[in-house]
Amino acid sequence: MSQVIILNDLDLLIFKNKIRDRTLNGEPLQKLLRVLGVLAGAKILSQLFAEDITLITPLSATYTGKTYRSDLTAVIITNKDDYEALGEGLSEVFPISYRGYLDLERIYGKSGFTSKVRGAILPDVPTEVDILIIAKSVLASGCSLIALTKNALAKYNPRITVIIAIFYSKEGLNELIRELPNTYLFVIGDADKLREDGMLVPGVGMIDERLKT
């Protein structure tokens, strides 16, 4: 059974809400998405991998406290639009990280399950993958995100699979729960409403087009 984790921390919500501003586009928008990637990545790291580890400090003192393993290996896969924004932010958090993307043709509704891959960067990883993170700024119906995840799972066979979305609908989230069992689903704040045309309300518009502006 998938586990849904809703992040309601103010340090995440203030950046999420800022992204809704239609005057924010291009590099400033990309920067905000990177910041959210770093913050969300830290939440994922602390919730799934925090453990008591004994360290030696620069003063040769022994210290034991909650932290994470230095050999933790993560693969972060996004769509092409999120690659240098949300995906880049997430990759900065993990000690060993590989970043890639799948560029899927844009199809709305159930047909999105069979979206064709137009281009891809899927890095080879020489060791076992501790965590595969599939990240998408906007989760509407969920179909393209499911296709993204299944493609990545087939290559990496990770110990833990995480999906993270900033903006989402209840319908899309329920679709992920049905199609992707044994997955951690991280979302930020409250769900938006899903319109019949596949757009979220209040939403963020076409975030891929806003990033290009």
Secondary structure, 3 states (H helix, E strand, C coil): CCEEEEECCHHHHHHHHHHCCCCCCHHHHHHHHHHHHHHHHHHHHHHHHCEEEEEECCCCCEEEEEECCCCCEEEEEECCCCCCCHHHHHHCCCCEEEEEEEEECCCCHHHHHHCCEEEEECCCCCCCCCEEEEEEEEECCCHHHHHHHHHHHHHHCCCEEEEEEEEEEHHHHHHHHHHCCCCEEEEECCCEEECCCCCEECCCCCHHHHHHC
